[in-house]
Amino acid sequence: MRKLVLASLAAAALFGVAACSDNSSTDTTTTQSTNPPATEPAPAPGQDNNAMKPVEPKPTNPAPSN
C-alpha cells in the first residue's frame, strides 16, 4: 500500500513539473495578436468620426386605390 501511495505522489509531481515547465522551443502559440492594428484614414476636417449616422428607411409602396 505504501508503494502505491509513493507511486501516486511521484506521478502527481511529474505531471506538476511537466505542466509548469517552460519549453519555449516547441510552443509558438500566443494569446494576443503580434500584428499592429490596421490604421484607418484620418477623417476629413469638420467631420465627427464618432457621430451616429441616421438610418434611411426603406421605401414603401402605397396601397392601390380602388
PDB file of N, CA, C and O in Angstrom, chain B, residues numbered from 101:
ATOM      1  N   MET B 101       0.835  -1.200   0.000  1.00  0.00           N
ATOM      2  CA  MET B 101       0.000   0.000   0.000  1.00  0.00           C
ATOM      3  C   MET B 101       0.875   1.257   0.000  1.00  0.00           C
ATOM      4  O   MET B 101       0.548   2.260  -0.635  1.00  0.00           O
ATOM      5  N   ARG B 102       1.983   1.178   0.720  1.00  0.00           N
ATOM      6  CA  ARG B 102       2.870   2.330   0.800  1.00  0.00           C
ATOM      7  C   ARG B 102       3.493   2.626  -0.574  1.00  0.00           C
ATOM      8  O   ARG B 102       3.696   3.789  -0.923  1.00  0.00           O
ATOM      9  N   LYS B 103       3.792   1.590  -1.342  1.00  0.00           N
ATOM     10  CA  LYS B 103       4.366   1.778  -2.675  1.00  0.00           C
ATOM     11  C   LYS B 103       3.358   2.451  -3.609  1.00  0.00           C
ATOM     12  O   LYS B 103       3.728   3.266  -4.455  1.00  0.00           O
ATOM     13  N   LEU B 104       2.092   2.101  -3.445  1.00  0.00           N
ATOM     14  CA  LEU B 104       1.048   2.701  -4.268  1.00  0.00           C
ATOM     15  C   LEU B 104       0.925   4.196  -3.986  1.00  0.00           C
ATOM     16  O   LEU B 104       0.766   4.994  -4.910  1.00  0.00           O
ATOM     17  N   VAL B 105       0.998   4.573  -2.718  1.00  0.00           N
ATOM     18  CA  VAL B 105       0.913   5.979  -2.341  1.00  0.00           C
ATOM     19  C   VAL B 105       2.134   6.732  -2.874  1.00  0.00           C
ATOM     20  O   VAL B 105       1.996   7.832  -3.410  1.00  0.00           O
ATOM     21  N   LEU B 106       3.310   6.156  -2.733  1.00  0.00           N
ATOM     22  CA  LEU B 106       4.523   6.799  -3.225  1.00  0.00           C
ATOM     23  C   LEU B 106       4.505   6.922  -4.753  1.00  0.00           C
ATOM     24  O   LEU B 106       4.932   7.940  -5.296  1.00  0.00           O
ATOM     25  N   ALA B 107       4.020   5.904  -5.437  1.00  0.00           N
ATOM     26  CA  ALA B 107       3.928   5.963  -6.897  1.00  0.00           C
ATOM     27  C   ALA B 107       2.932   7.040  -7.331  1.00  0.00           C
ATOM     28  O   ALA B 107       3.167   7.742  -8.315  1.00  0.00           O
ATOM     29  N   SER B 108       1.835   7.173  -6.610  1.00  0.00           N
ATOM     30  CA  SER B 108       0.837   8.203  -6.936  1.00  0.00           C
ATOM     31  C   SER B 108       1.409   9.600  -6.719  1.00  0.00           C
ATOM     32  O   SER B 108       1.196  10.494  -7.537  1.00  0.00           O
ATOM     33  N   LEU B 109       2.136   9.788  -5.616  1.00  0.00           N
ATOM     34  CA  LEU B 109       2.749  11.086  -5.352  1.00  0.00           C
ATOM     35  C   LEU B 109       3.812  11.416  -6.401  1.00  0.00           C
ATOM     36  O   LEU B 109       3.921  12.560  -6.842  1.00  0.00           O
ATOM     37  N   ALA B 110       4.587  10.418  -6.794  1.00  0.00           N
ATOM     38  CA  ALA B 110       5.616  10.642  -7.811  1.00  0.00           C
ATOM     39  C   ALA B 110       4.974  11.002  -9.151  1.00  0.00           C
ATOM     40  O   ALA B 110       5.472  11.876  -9.860  1.00  0.00           O
ATOM     41  N   ALA B 111       3.884  10.341  -9.497  1.00  0.00           N
ATOM     42  CA  ALA B 111       3.192  10.647 -10.750  1.00  0.00           C
ATOM     43  C   ALA B 111       2.603  12.058 -10.715  1.00  0.00           C
ATOM     44  O   ALA B 111       2.674  12.790 -11.702  1.00  0.00           O
ATOM     45  N   ALA B 112       2.025  12.434  -9.582  1.00  0.00           N
ATOM     46  CA  ALA B 112       1.456  13.777  -9.457  1.00  0.00           C
ATOM     47  C   ALA B 112       2.552  14.831  -9.559  1.00  0.00           C
ATOM     48  O   ALA B 112       2.356  15.874 -10.183  1.00  0.00           O
ATOM     49  N   ALA B 113       3.705  14.564  -8.951  1.00  0.00           N
ATOM     50  CA  ALA B 113       4.818  15.511  -9.030  1.00  0.00           C
ATOM     51  C   ALA B 113       5.328  15.617 -10.458  1.00  0.00           C
ATOM     52  O   ALA B 113       5.653  16.708 -10.925  1.00  0.00           O
ATOM     53  N   LEU B 114       5.400  14.493 -11.150  1.00  0.00           N
ATOM     54  CA  LEU B 114       5.864  14.508 -12.534  1.00  0.00           C
ATOM     55  C   LEU B 114       4.908  15.307 -13.422  1.00  0.00           C
ATOM     56  O   LEU B 114       5.356  16.082 -14.267  1.00  0.00           O
ATOM     57  N   PHE B 115       3.608  15.127 -13.241  1.00  0.00           N
ATOM     58  CA  PHE B 115       2.635  15.895 -14.020  1.00  0.00           C
ATOM     59  C   PHE B 115       2.715  17.378 -13.668  1.00  0.00           C
ATOM     60  O   PHE B 115       2.568  18.224 -14.550  1.00  0.00           O
ATOM     61  N   GLY B 116       2.945  17.706 -12.406  1.00  0.00           N
ATOM     62  CA  GLY B 116       3.084  19.100 -11.990  1.00  0.00           C
ATOM     63  C   GLY B 116       4.284  19.756 -12.633  1.00  0.00           C
ATOM     64  O   GLY B 116       4.198  20.901 -13.078  1.00  0.00           O
ATOM     65  N   VAL B 117       5.414  19.045 -12.690  1.00  0.00           N
ATOM     66  CA  VAL B 117       6.618  19.596 -13.322  1.00  0.00           C
ATOM     67  C   VAL B 117       6.402  19.748 -14.824  1.00  0.00           C
ATOM     68  O   VAL B 117       6.827  20.739 -15.419  1.00  0.00           O
ATOM     69  N   ALA B 118       5.749  18.776 -15.430  1.00  0.00           N
ATOM     70  CA  ALA B 118       5.508  18.842 -16.866  1.00  0.00           C
ATOM     71  C   ALA B 118       4.564  19.999 -17.216  1.00  0.00           C
ATOM     72  O   ALA B 118       4.732  20.644 -18.251  1.00  0.00           O
ATOM     73  N   ALA B 119       3.586  20.258 -16.368  1.00  0.00           N
ATOM     74  CA  ALA B 119       2.629  21.328 -16.640  1.00  0.00           C
ATOM     75  C   ALA B 119       3.249  22.701 -16.456  1.00  0.00           C
ATOM     76  O   ALA B 119       2.845  23.649 -17.130  1.00  0.00           O
ATOM     77  N   CYS B 120       4.204  22.831 -15.577  1.00  0.00           N
ATOM     78  CA  CYS B 120       4.795  24.133 -15.275  1.00  0.00           C
ATOM     79  C   CYS B 120       6.132  24.362 -15.976  1.00  0.00           C
ATOM     80  O   CYS B 120       6.759  25.402 -15.770  1.00  0.00           O
ATOM     81  N   SER B 121       6.573  23.432 -16.783  1.00  0.00           N
ATOM     82  CA  SER B 121       7.871  23.607 -17.420  1.00  0.00           C
ATOM     83  C   SER B 121       7.802  24.692 -18.478  1.00  0.00           C
ATOM     84  O   SER B 121       6.750  24.919 -19.076  1.00  0.00           O
ATOM     85  N   ASP B 122       8.909  25.354 -18.706  1.00  0.00           N
ATOM     86  CA  ASP B 122       8.989  26.421 -19.709  1.00  0.00           C
ATOM     87  C   ASP B 122       9.716  25.870 -20.918  1.00  0.00           C
ATOM     88  O   ASP B 122      10.941  25.954 -21.011  1.00  0.00           O
ATOM     89  N   ASN B 123       8.956  25.306 -21.843  1.00  0.00           N
ATOM     90  CA  ASN B 123       9.543  24.714 -23.037  1.00  0.00           C
ATOM     91  C   ASN B 123       9.194  25.617 -24.206  1.00  0.00           C
ATOM     92  O   ASN B 123       8.232  25.359 -24.930  1.00  0.00           O
ATOM     93  N   SER B 124       9.974  26.679 -24.392  1.00  0.00           N
ATOM     94  CA  SER B 124       9.639  27.665 -25.425  1.00  0.00           C
ATOM     95  C   SER B 124      10.111  27.252 -26.811  1.00  0.00           C
ATOM     96  O   SER B 124       9.793  27.935 -27.784  1.00  0.00           O
ATOM     97  N   SER B 125      10.856  26.165 -26.935  1.00  0.00           N
ATOM     98  CA  SER B 125      11.354  25.787 -28.254  1.00  0.00           C
ATOM     99  C   SER B 125      10.253  25.181 -29.125  1.00  0.00           C
ATOM    100  O   SER B 125      10.338  25.257 -30.350  1.00  0.00           O
ATOM    101  N   THR B 126       9.229  24.587 -28.528  1.00  0.00           N
ATOM    102  CA  THR B 126       8.174  23.971 -29.327  1.00  0.00           C
ATOM    103  C   THR B 126       6.856  24.726 -29.235  1.00  0.00           C
ATOM    104  O   THR B 126       5.987  24.545 -30.088  1.00  0.00           O
ATOM    105  N   ASP B 127       6.689  25.562 -28.227  1.00  0.00           N
ATOM    106  CA  ASP B 127       5.432  26.274 -28.047  1.00  0.00           C
ATOM    107  C   ASP B 127       5.533  27.637 -28.703  1.00  0.00           C
ATOM    108  O   ASP B 127       6.188  28.539 -28.182  1.00  0.00           O
ATOM    109  N   THR B 128       4.884  27.786 -29.847  1.00  0.00           N
ATOM    110  CA  THR B 128       4.929  29.061 -30.568  1.00  0.00           C
ATOM    111  C   THR B 128       3.579  29.754 -30.572  1.00  0.00           C
ATOM    112  O   THR B 128       3.380  30.691 -31.345  1.00  0.00           O
ATOM    113  N   THR B 129       2.653  29.326 -29.741  1.00  0.00           N
ATOM    114  CA  THR B 129       1.337  29.944 -29.709  1.00  0.00           C
ATOM    115  C   THR B 129       1.377  31.218 -28.882  1.00  0.00           C
ATOM    116  O   THR B 129       2.165  31.333 -27.943  1.00  0.00           O
ATOM    117  N   THR B 130       0.529  32.171 -29.232  1.00  0.00           N
ATOM    118  CA  THR B 130       0.404  33.407 -28.479  1.00  0.00           C
ATOM    119  C   THR B 130      -1.063  33.629 -28.163  1.00  0.00           C
ATOM    120  O   THR B 130      -1.946  33.110 -28.845  1.00  0.00           O
ATOM    121  N   THR B 131      -1.307  34.397 -27.134  1.00  0.00           N
ATOM    122  CA  THR B 131      -2.687  34.681 -26.757  1.00  0.00           C
ATOM    123  C   THR B 131      -3.130  36.053 -27.234  1.00  0.00           C
ATOM    124  O   THR B 131      -4.311  36.389 -27.156  1.00  0.00           O
ATOM    125  N   GLN B 132      -2.182  36.850 -27.732  1.00  0.00           N
ATOM    126  CA  GLN B 132      -2.527  38.167 -28.247  1.00  0.00           C
ATOM    127  C   GLN B 132      -1.944  38.325 -29.638  1.00  0.00           C
ATOM    128  O   GLN B 132      -0.984  37.648 -30.006  1.00  0.00           O
ATOM    129  N   SER B 133      -2.523  39.209 -30.390  1.00  0.00           N
ATOM    130  CA  SER B 133      -2.050  39.451 -31.743  1.00  0.00           C
ATOM    131  C   SER B 133      -0.668  40.087 -31.714  1.00  0.00           C
ATOM    132  O   SER B 133      -0.390  40.964 -30.896  1.00  0.00           O
ATOM    133  N   THR B 134       0.183  39.639 -32.605  1.00  0.00           N
ATOM    134  CA  THR B 134       1.509  40.239 -32.713  1.00  0.00           C
ATOM    135  C   THR B 134       1.565  41.252 -33.839  1.00  0.00           C
ATOM    136  O   THR B 134       2.577  41.931 -34.011  1.00  0.00           O
ATOM    137  N   ASN B 135       0.496  41.364 -34.605  1.00  0.00           N
ATOM    138  CA  ASN B 135       0.435  42.335 -35.695  1.00  0.00           C
ATOM    139  C   ASN B 135      -0.161  43.630 -35.176  1.00  0.00           C
ATOM    140  O   ASN B 135      -1.135  43.585 -34.425  1.00  0.00           O
ATOM    141  N   PRO B 136       0.383  44.781 -35.543  1.00  0.00           N
ATOM    142  CA  PRO B 136      -0.216  46.042 -35.097  1.00  0.00           C
ATOM    143  C   PRO B 136      -1.577  46.224 -35.763  1.00  0.00           C
ATOM    144  O   PRO B 136      -1.788  45.730 -36.870  1.00  0.00           O
ATOM    145  N   PRO B 137      -2.491  46.916 -35.116  1.00  0.00           N
ATOM    146  CA  PRO B 137      -3.811  47.125 -35.724  1.00  0.00           C
ATOM    147  C   PRO B 137      -3.697  47.976 -36.979  1.00  0.00           C
ATOM    148  O   PRO B 137      -2.826  48.840 -37.083  1.00  0.00           O
ATOM    149  N   ALA B 138      -4.578  47.723 -37.919  1.00  0.00           N
ATOM    150  CA  ALA B 138      -4.587  48.481 -39.176  1.00  0.00           C
ATOM    151  C   ALA B 138      -4.991  49.918 -38.885  1.00  0.00           C
ATOM    152  O   ALA B 138      -5.898  50.167 -38.091  1.00  0.00           O
ATOM    153  N   THR B 139      -4.327  50.841 -39.516  1.00  0.00           N
ATOM    154  CA  THR B 139      -4.657  52.249 -39.299  1.00  0.00           C
ATOM    155  C   THR B 139      -5.737  52.666 -40.281  1.00  0.00           C
ATOM    156  O   THR B 139      -5.717  52.298 -41.455  1.00  0.00           O
ATOM    157  N   GLU B 140      -6.663  53.431 -39.777  1.00  0.00           N
ATOM    158  CA  GLU B 140      -7.747  53.933 -40.613  1.00  0.00           C
ATOM    159  C   GLU B 140      -7.364  55.321 -41.120  1.00  0.00           C
ATOM    160  O   GLU B 140      -6.653  56.055 -40.434  1.00  0.00           O
ATOM    161  N   PRO B 141      -7.827  55.684 -42.305  1.00  0.00           N
ATOM    162  CA  PRO B 141      -7.512  57.028 -42.801  1.00  0.00           C
ATOM    163  C   PRO B 141      -8.136  58.091 -41.895  1.00  0.00           C
ATOM    164  O   PRO B 141      -9.213  57.890 -41.334  1.00  0.00           O
ATOM    165  N   ALA B 142      -7.461  59.194 -41.768  1.00  0.00           N
ATOM    166  CA  ALA B 142      -7.950  60.281 -40.918  1.00  0.00           C
ATOM    167  C   ALA B 142      -9.227  60.863 -41.511  1.00  0.00           C
ATOM    168  O   ALA B 142      -9.327  61.006 -42.729  1.00  0.00           O
ATOM    169  N   PRO B 143     -10.204  61.200 -40.674  1.00  0.00           N
ATOM    170  CA  PRO B 143     -11.440  61.797 -41.202  1.00  0.00           C
ATOM    171  C   PRO B 143     -11.167  63.203 -41.739  1.00  0.00           C
ATOM    172  O   PRO B 143     -10.236  63.887 -41.313  1.00  0.00           O
ATOM    173  N   ALA B 144     -11.997  63.600 -42.668  1.00  0.00           N
ATOM    174  CA  ALA B 144     -11.869  64.932 -43.255  1.00  0.00           C
ATOM    175  C   ALA B 144     -12.143  65.980 -42.178  1.00  0.00           C
ATOM    176  O   ALA B 144     -12.910  65.716 -41.253  1.00  0.00           O
ATOM    177  N   PRO B 145     -11.543  67.147 -42.276  1.00  0.00           N
ATOM    178  CA  PRO B 145     -11.792  68.196 -41.274  1.00  0.00           C
ATOM    179  C   PRO B 145     -13.268  68.547 -41.214  1.00  0.00           C
ATOM    180  O   PRO B 145     -13.935  68.650 -42.244  1.00  0.00           O
ATOM    181  N   GLY B 146     -13.765  68.727 -40.020  1.00  0.00           N
ATOM    182  CA  GLY B 146     -15.166  69.095 -39.833  1.00  0.00           C
ATOM    183  C   GLY B 146     -16.091  67.905 -39.695  1.00  0.00           C
ATOM    184  O   GLY B 146     -17.281  68.084 -39.434  1.00  0.00           O
ATOM    185  N   GLN B 147     -15.579  66.692 -39.863  1.00  0.00           N
ATOM    186  CA  GLN B 147     -16.426  65.513 -39.710  1.00  0.00           C
ATOM    187  C   GLN B 147     -16.167  64.888 -38.352  1.00  0.00           C
ATOM    188  O   GLN B 147     -15.026  64.796 -37.899  1.00  0.00           O
ATOM    189  N   ASP B 148     -17.241  64.461 -37.712  1.00  0.00           N
ATOM    190  CA  ASP B 148     -17.119  63.768 -36.437  1.00  0.00           C
ATOM    191  C   ASP B 148     -17.130  62.281 -36.736  1.00  0.00           C
ATOM    192  O   ASP B 148     -18.147  61.736 -37.165  1.00  0.00           O
ATOM    193  N   ASN B 149     -16.009  61.630 -36.513  1.00  0.00           N
ATOM    194  CA  ASN B 149     -15.880  60.211 -36.848  1.00  0.00           C
ATOM    195  C   ASN B 149     -16.730  59.328 -35.944  1.00  0.00           C
ATOM    196  O   ASN B 149     -17.059  58.201 -36.315  1.00  0.00           O
ATOM    197  N   ASN B 150     -17.094  59.831 -34.748  1.00  0.00           N
ATOM    198  CA  ASN B 150     -17.861  59.026 -33.805  1.00  0.00           C
ATOM    199  C   ASN B 150     -19.351  59.338 -33.843  1.00  0.00           C
ATOM    200  O   ASN B 150     -20.120  58.765 -33.071  1.00  0.00           O
ATOM    201  N   ALA B 151     -19.767  60.230 -34.723  1.00  0.00           N
ATOM    202  CA  ALA B 151     -21.181  60.604 -34.788  1.00  0.00           C
ATOM    203  C   ALA B 151     -22.006  59.453 -35.339  1.00  0.00           C
ATOM    204  O   ALA B 151     -21.561  58.716 -36.220  1.00  0.00           O
ATOM    205  N   MET B 152     -23.206  59.312 -34.811  1.00  0.00           N
ATOM    206  CA  MET B 152     -24.109  58.268 -35.301  1.00  0.00           C
ATOM    207  C   MET B 152     -24.715  58.705 -36.619  1.00  0.00           C
ATOM    208  O   MET B 152     -25.118  59.859 -36.770  1.00  0.00           O
ATOM    209  N   LYS B 153     -24.779  57.815 -37.547  1.00  0.00           N
ATOM    210  CA  LYS B 153     -25.360  58.110 -38.850  1.00  0.00           C
ATOM    211  C   LYS B 153     -26.832  57.713 -38.835  1.00  0.00           C
ATOM    212  O   LYS B 153     -27.174  56.650 -38.316  1.00  0.00           O
ATOM    213  N   PRO B 154     -27.717  58.553 -39.397  1.00  0.00           N
ATOM    214  CA  PRO B 154     -29.134  58.205 -39.391  1.00  0.00           C
ATOM    215  C   PRO B 154     -29.410  57.015 -40.310  1.00  0.00           C
ATOM    216  O   PRO B 154     -28.766  56.837 -41.344  1.00  0.00           O
ATOM    217  N   VAL B 155     -30.374  56.222 -39.903  1.00  0.00           N
ATOM    218  CA  VAL B 155     -30.771  55.070 -40.700  1.00  0.00           C
ATOM    219  C   VAL B 155     -31.804  55.534 -41.712  1.00  0.00           C
ATOM    220  O   VAL B 155     -32.795  56.172 -41.356  1.00  0.00           O
ATOM    221  N   GLU B 156     -31.566  55.209 -42.974  1.00  0.00           N
ATOM    222  CA  GLU B 156     -32.526  55.590 -44.010  1.00  0.00           C
ATOM    223  C   GLU B 156     -33.623  54.547 -44.074  1.00  0.00           C
ATOM    224  O   GLU B 156     -33.331  53.360 -44.225  1.00  0.00           O
ATOM    225  N   PRO B 157     -34.893  54.962 -43.962  1.00  0.00           N
ATOM    226  CA  PRO B 157     -35.984  53.978 -44.008  1.00  0.00           C
ATOM    227  C   PRO B 157     -36.126  53.418 -45.427  1.00  0.00           C
ATOM    228  O   PRO B 157     -35.832  54.093 -46.414  1.00  0.00           O
ATOM    229  N   LYS B 158     -36.578  52.185 -45.497  1.00  0.00           N
ATOM    230  CA  LYS B 158     -36.812  51.564 -46.791  1.00  0.00           C
ATOM    231  C   LYS B 158     -38.044  52.200 -47.433  1.00  0.00           C
ATOM    232  O   LYS B 158     -39.011  52.510 -46.737  1.00  0.00           O
ATOM    233  N   PRO B 159     -38.020  52.397 -48.746  1.00  0.00           N
ATOM    234  CA  PRO B 159     -39.202  52.970 -49.402  1.00  0.00           C
ATOM    235  C   PRO B 159     -40.389  51.999 -49.327  1.00  0.00           C
ATOM    236  O   PRO B 159     -40.232  50.786 -49.468  1.00  0.00           O
ATOM    237  N   THR B 160     -41.539  52.552 -49.109  1.00  0.00           N
ATOM    238  CA  THR B 160     -42.755  51.733 -49.039  1.00  0.00           C
ATOM    239  C   THR B 160     -43.615  52.018 -50.258  1.00  0.00           C
ATOM    240  O   THR B 160     -43.633  53.131 -50.782  1.00  0.00           O
ATOM    241  N   ASN B 161     -44.319  50.998 -50.692  1.00  0.00           N
ATOM    242  CA  ASN B 161     -45.230  51.147 -51.829  1.00  0.00           C
ATOM    243  C   ASN B 161     -46.599  51.530 -51.285  1.00  0.00           C
ATOM    244  O   ASN B 161     -47.091  50.878 -50.364  1.00  0.00           O
ATOM    245  N   PRO B 162     -47.229  52.572 -51.829  1.00  0.00           N
ATOM    246  CA  PRO B 162     -48.555  52.941 -51.336  1.00  0.00           C
ATOM    247  C   PRO B 162     -49.590  51.876 -51.708  1.00  0.00           C
ATOM    248  O   PRO B 162     -49.439  51.149 -52.690  1.00  0.00           O
ATOM    249  N   ALA B 163     -50.623  51.810 -50.908  1.00  0.00           N
ATOM    250  CA  ALA B 163     -51.691  50.843 -51.181  1.00  0.00           C
ATOM    251  C   ALA B 163     -52.415  51.248 -52.470  1.00  0.00           C
ATOM    252  O   ALA B 163     -52.614  52.436 -52.724  1.00  0.00           O
ATOM    253  N   PRO B 164     -52.803  50.275 -53.269  1.00  0.00           N
ATOM    254  CA  PRO B 164     -53.518  50.632 -54.513  1.00  0.00           C
ATOM    255  C   PRO B 164     -54.889  51.221 -54.202  1.00  0.00           C
ATOM    256  O   PRO B 164     -55.580  50.778 -53.285  1.00  0.00           O
ATOM    257  N   SER B 165     -55.271  52.238 -54.995  1.00  0.00           N
ATOM    258  CA  SER B 165     -56.593  52.863 -54.782  1.00  0.00           C
ATOM    259  C   SER B 165     -57.611  52.218 -55.708  1.00  0.00           C
ATOM    260  O   SER B 165     -57.331  51.976 -56.882  1.00  0.00           O
ATOM    261  N   ASN B 166     -58.776  51.945 -55.179  1.00  0.00           N
ATOM    262  CA  ASN B 166     -59.860  51.325 -55.972  1.00  0.00           C
ATOM    263  C   ASN B 166     -60.964  52.291 -56.213  1.00  0.00           C
ATOM    264  O   ASN B 166     -61.955  51.948 -56.858  1.00  0.00           O
TER     265      ASN B 166
END
